[in-house]
Amino acid sequence: MTDLLDPVRKAAAADPERPARTPAARPAPPKALLHWIAVHSLGVAAALFFVLPFVFVVLTSLMSDQQALTRDLTPNTWEWGNYERVFNTPGFLTWWRNTLLYAGLGTVLTVVSSIPVAYALAKFRFRGRKLSLMLVISMMMLPPQVVIIPMYLFWAKQMDLSGSLWPLIIPMAFGDAFSIFLLRQFLLTIPNEYLDAAKVDGCGEFRTLMKVVLPMAKPGIAAIALFQFFAAWNDYFGPQIYASENPAAWTLSYGLESFKGAHHTDWNLTMAATVLVMAPVIAVFFFAQKAFVEGVTLTGVKG
């Protein structure tokens, strides 16, 4: 007859004095696994905290006029025509054009004017260098509301540019304190040996900047460009001061307030206009987030 005893019972039968084995207890989950679960749970909760309001705005923008006034969270019928109605609103495309001009041209001018100053503060040794850096930092701490009255009097009375966006665009050609400081911090991470090697090969300061420094500083340049683009795109205070008297010069941020006042009961159209204002910023950050995060991270390495 075949012996049906399992190995444990067989061992006990062979050696009666040897105690029988008991099944081993399941090992406790490692601390690394618990830490991973805790961190990702907090990450998911934080993501939902930021994403759910945007989802609510999108869903409301696709509701009908009557349903938008109810407590429904999802649209019964998907009204994609709401976006067409917003686009056909008089002046909306003009606000788009003005915002692209303000944000695009302002970003280019800020980047072009900030790079030489940041390069000089990071790599040149000259008398008054620390004082110049302190002045840049002081300008970062100065609220724009402090100088708005003399600046408005200058642009409106002396230059006669009130009712346009040029009082906001032209100053960007003279650099931005935050952009200069951030880019200067990034340029400090570039070893001086690369610059010395370029100069040994016969490159001057300008060619060294163009051929050596700028290709290595792309993440930092992308960071200041995105910061400036987002600030100009979302700027409400500046257009309100200089362009409020001329509807043809309104931007999306200021025009959206006017649109909300004209459609204060049409929440679906208001939400659709909000989505159209936010969509370009989200798209730009989505495609440039790698360079943006890298540029912001490396600016704190040293300096």
C-alpha positions, 0 to 999 in steps of 0.5 A: 500500500502506497504511503500517503503521508506528506513529507512532514509526517514522514519525517516525524514518523522516521524520528519520533523525538523530532517535533513536527513542523508548523506552517510558517507565518506569512511575512509582514509587508516590507517597509518600502512597500508601505512607504510606496503605498502611502506616497502614491496615495497622497499623490493621487489625492493631491492630483484629484484635488487639482484635476477635479475643478478642471473636470467640473469646468469642462463638464459644465461647459458641455451642458445646455443652458437649462441644465447648467443652472441645475445641480447635475454634474454630468451633461445629459447632452453634449453641447459642443456648440457652446464653444462655437458660440463663444468663438462667435462672440464679438471681440473674442478673436480680437482678445486672442490676437492681443493676448498672443501678441502680448505673451509671445512678443513679451516673452521673446523680448524678455528672454533676449534682454535677460540672457546677456545680463544673466551671463555677465552676472554669472561669469564676469568678474567686475567691480560692482558685480555684487551690488548689481546682483543686489539691485536685481534682487531688490527689483524682484521684491518691489511690488508693481503696484508701488510704481504703477502711478509714475509708470502710468503717467509716463506712458499715458501723458508723456508717450501717449500710449494709453489704450494699448498694450505697448506700455506692457510690452516695451519694458520687457525689452529691458530685462526682467529681474526674476528672469535675470536672477533665475537664469543667472543661477542656472548659468552658474552650473555651467563649468568655466572650463567650457568657456575657457576652452572656447576662448583658447580656440579663438572665440570672443565673449559673444561667440562663446555665449552663442556657441557654448553657453546658450546650447547648454542653457536651454533648460534655463531659457525654457524655464524663464520663457514659460514663466514669462509666457504664463505671467503675460497670458494670465495678466489682468492687472496690466491690461486693466490699467492701460487698455481698459478704455479701448476694447480693441486692445483687451486681452483674454484675461480682461475680456473674460471678465466682460464676457462673464458680466454679459453672460452671468446666467449662462454658466455653460458659455462662461465655462466654455470661455474659461476652457478656451482661455486655459487650454493654450497654457495647459498645452504649452506646459504639457509639451515643455514640462520636462525642460521647465522642471529641469531648468527650475531644478538646476537653478538651485545647485549652487550660487 
